[in-house]
Amino acid sequence: MKKMSKKVVDKIKDTLINQKRELQTKSYNNDIDIDGDETDEIQGKLIAIVNSKLSLRDKEKLQSIENALKKIEDKTFGICEE
């Protein structure tokens, strides 16, 4: 099995760290105004659902990034787990 060069692994690590920073600084507007008529209430609930799904997706992505960074640190990155 061919190992990745240190240069390639370092580039991947830098990319992962940048993605991690972006995800950690991202915020979703949780202050949703649902006052008003029925349309405003429905729209507010839809926005809340979308924000929740985006937040969950970002948490899962952040966990994947953390796992990859740990593998880089352990020098097991790029090795098939199966």
Phi and psi in degrees as GROMACS dihedral restraints (atoms count N, CA, C in turn):
[ dihedral_restraints ]
;  ai    aj    ak    al  type     phi  dphi    fc
    3     4     5     6     1   -87.7    20    10
    4     5     6     7     1   131.2    20    10
    6     7     8     9     1   -85.9    20    10
    7     8     9    10     1   149.5    20    10
    9    10    11    12     1   -74.4    20    10
   10    11    12    13     1   146.9    20    10
   12    13    14    15     1   -71.4    20    10
   13    14    15    16     1   155.6    20    10
   15    16    17    18     1   -59.5    20    10
   16    17    18    19     1   -36.6    20    10
   18    19    20    21     1   -61.9    20    10
   19    20    21    22     1   -43.2    20    10
   21    22    23    24     1   -67.4    20    10
   22    23    24    25     1   -44.6    20    10
   24    25    26    27     1   -63.3    20    10
   25    26    27    28     1   -41.1    20    10
   27    28    29    30     1   -63.2    20    10
   28    29    30    31     1   -38.8    20    10
   30    31    32    33     1   -65.8    20    10
   31    32    33    34     1   -42.8    20    10
   33    34    35    36     1   -62.7    20    10
   34    35    36    37     1   -43.1    20    10
   36    37    38    39     1   -60.7    20    10
   37    38    39    40     1   -44.8    20    10
   39    40    41    42     1   -60.8    20    10
   40    41    42    43     1   -42.6    20    10
   42    43    44    45     1   -62.8    20    10
   43    44    45    46     1   -44.4    20    10
   45    46    47    48     1   -63.7    20    10
   46    47    48    49     1   -41.4    20    10
   48    49    50    51     1   -63.6    20    10
   49    50    51    52     1   -41.0    20    10
   51    52    53    54     1   -64.5    20    10
   52    53    54    55     1   -42.0    20    10
   54    55    56    57     1   -63.8    20    10
   55    56    57    58     1   -39.0    20    10
   57    58    59    60     1   -62.2    20    10
   58    59    60    61     1   -44.9    20    10
   60    61    62    63     1   -60.6    20    10
   61    62    63    64     1   -44.8    20    10
   63    64    65    66     1   -59.8    20    10
   64    65    66    67     1   -44.9    20    10
   66    67    68    69     1   -66.2    20    10
   67    68    69    70     1   -36.7    20    10
   69    70    71    72     1   -71.7    20    10
   70    71    72    73     1   -25.7    20    10
   72    73    74    75     1   -95.1    20    10
   73    74    75    76     1    -9.4    20    10
   75    76    77    78     1   -72.9    20    10
   76    77    78    79     1   139.1    20    10
   78    79    80    81     1  -138.1    20    10
   79    80    81    82     1   150.5    20    10
   81    82    83    84     1  -111.4    20    10
   82    83    84    85     1   143.2    20    10
   84    85    86    87     1   -70.6    20    10
   85    86    87    88     1   103.8    20    10
   87    88    89    90     1   -91.2    20    10
   88    89    90    91     1    -4.1    20    10
   90    91    92    93     1   -94.3    20    10
   91    92    93    94     1    80.5    20    10
   93    94    95    96     1  -100.4    20    10
   94    95    96    97     1   128.4    20    10
   96    97    98    99     1   -85.7    20    10
   97    98    99   100     1   114.1    20    10
   99   100   101   102     1  -111.6    20    10
  100   101   102   103     1    10.1    20    10
  102   103   104   105     1   -72.9    20    10
  103   104   105   106     1   147.8    20    10
  105   106   107   108     1   125.7    20    10
  106   107   108   109     1  -149.4    20    10
  108   109   110   111     1   -84.8    20    10
  109   110   111   112     1  -176.1    20    10
  111   112   113   114     1   -61.2    20    10
  112   113   114   115     1   -35.8    20    10
  114   115   116   117     1   -63.9    20    10
  115   116   117   118     1   -42.5    20    10
  117   118   119   120     1   -62.6    20    10
  118   119   120   121     1   -40.1    20    10
  120   121   122   123     1   -65.7    20    10
  121   122   123   124     1   -44.9    20    10
  123   124   125   126     1   -63.2    20    10
  124   125   126   127     1   -45.6    20    10
  126   127   128   129     1   -61.2    20    10
  127   128   129   130     1   -42.0    20    10
  129   130   131   132     1   -62.3    20    10
  130   131   132   133     1   -41.4    20    10
  132   133   134   135     1   -66.8    20    10
  133   134   135   136     1   -39.2    20    10
  135   136   137   138     1   -63.7    20    10
  136   137   138   139     1   -41.9    20    10
  138   139   140   141     1   -62.9    20    10
  139   140   141   142     1   -40.6    20    10
  141   142   143   144     1   -63.6    20    10
  142   143   144   145     1   -40.7    20    10
  144   145   146   147     1   -64.9    20    10
  145   146   147   148     1   -45.5    20    10
  147   148   149   150     1   -62.1    20    10
  148   149   150   151     1   -44.9    20    10
  150   151   152   153     1   -60.9    20    10
  151   152   153   154     1   -40.1    20    10
  153   154   155   156     1   -63.7    20    10
  154   155   156   157     1   -44.9    20    10
  156   157   158   159     1   -65.9    20    10
  157   158   159   160     1   -40.3    20    10
  159   160   161   162     1   -64.7    20    10
  160   161   162   163     1   -41.4    20    10
  162   163   164   165     1   -63.3    20    10
  163   164   165   166     1   -43.5    20    10
  165   166   167   168     1   -62.8    20    10
  166   167   168   169     1   -43.7    20    10
  168   169   170   171     1   -60.5    20    10
  169   170   171   172     1   -42.4    20    10
  171   172   173   174     1   -66.5    20    10
  172   173   174   175     1   -36.7    20    10
  174   175   176   177     1   -64.4    20    10
  175   176   177   178     1   -41.2    20    10
  177   178   179   180     1   -66.0    20    10
  178   179   180   181     1   -40.6    20    10
  180   181   182   183     1   -65.4    20    10
  181   182   183   184     1   -40.5    20    10
  183   184   185   186     1   -61.9    20    10
  184   185   186   187     1   -40.0    20    10
  186   187   188   189     1   -64.7    20    10
  187   188   189   190     1   -40.5    20    10
  189   190   191   192     1   -63.5    20    10
  190   191   192   193     1   -39.9    20    10
  192   193   194   195     1   -64.3    20    10
  193   194   195   196     1   -45.0    20    10
  195   196   197   198     1   -58.9    20    10
  196   197   198   199     1   -43.1    20    10
  198   199   200   201     1   -62.0    20    10
  199   200   201   202     1   -43.7    20    10
  201   202   203   204     1   -64.7    20    10
  202   203   204   205     1   -42.4    20    10
  204   205   206   207     1   -64.0    20    10
  205   206   207   208     1   -37.1    20    10
  207   208   209   210     1   -64.7    20    10
  208   209   210   211     1   -40.9    20    10
  210   211   212   213     1   -64.6    20    10
  211   212   213   214     1   -37.8    20    10
  213   214   215   216     1   -62.5    20    10
  214   215   216   217     1   -45.0    20    10
  216   217   218   219     1   -62.4    20    10
  217   218   219   220     1   -39.9    20    10
  219   220   221   222     1   -81.3    20    10
  220   221   222   223     1    -2.5    20    10
  222   223   224   225     1    62.3    20    10
  223   224   225   226     1    33.2    20    10
  225   226   227   228     1  -114.5    20    10
  226   227   228   229     1     4.6    20    10
  228   229   230   231     1   -65.3    20    10
  229   230   231   232     1   133.0    20    10
  231   232   233   234     1    92.8    20    10
  232   233   234   235     1    -3.5    20    10
  234   235   236   237     1   -95.2    20    10
  235   236   237   238     1   129.4    20    10
  237   238   239   240     1   -61.4    20    10
  238   239   240   241     1   135.1    20    10
  240   241   242   243     1   -81.5    20    10
  241   242   243   244     1   -17.1    20    10
